[in-house]
Amino acid sequence: MPLGIIGLGLAALGATIGNGLVVSNILSAIARQPELENKLRTYMFLGIAFIEGLFFIVLAMTFVLK
């Protein structure tokens, strides 16, 4: 089994765990201070975008280094 496939799987796992942590922490913050929901939602999408961007960089590097 090529190491690129294993690396891609680990990157996908890391991105999934990262997204879950971001969303769960944002939801707990919104539960504590509901008036900040709009601002926190913006930061949540920004954080998710960075995590997914990192995953796509790893995906591209998997094909480049193959």
N, C-alpha and C positions, 0 to 999 in steps of 0.2 A: 504494500500500500504506500503510495507516495506521501512524503511528508507534507506536501502542499495541501492535500485534502484534509489531513489531520489538523493542520494550522488553520484552514478555513473553518473547519468545524469548531475549533476552540474559539476563533474570533466570533463566530455566530453565537456561541454560548455566552461569551463575554458581553457581546452587545445586548443580548436578551436580558441577562442579569442586570446590566447597567441601566437599561430602560426600565426594568421593573423597580429598581431602587429609586430612580428619579421620580417615577410616577407615585410610588408609595409615599415618599417623603413630601412631595408636593401636596398630596391628598391630606396627609396629617397636618401640614402647615395651614391648608385651607380650613380644616376643621377647627384649628385653634384661632385663626383670624380670617373669618369669611370675607371681610371687607377688602382683603388683598388678593382676591381670587383672580382678577384680570391681570394684575402684574405678575403673579406667580405662574399663571398659565403661559404667559409669554416666555418666562425663564424656563419653564418645563419644555416647551417646544424647541427652544434654543439648545438646551442640554441634550434632548433626544436627537436633534439634527447633528450635533457634534459626535455623539456616539455612533450614529448610523454612518456618518461620513468616515469615521475611523474604520468601520467595518468594510466600507467600499474601497478604501485604500488598501486594506489587507487583501480583499478580493482581487484587486488589480495586481498587486504584487505577487499573488499566488500564480497568476497567469504569466506574469513577466519572468519570474524566476523558475518557471517550470522547465 
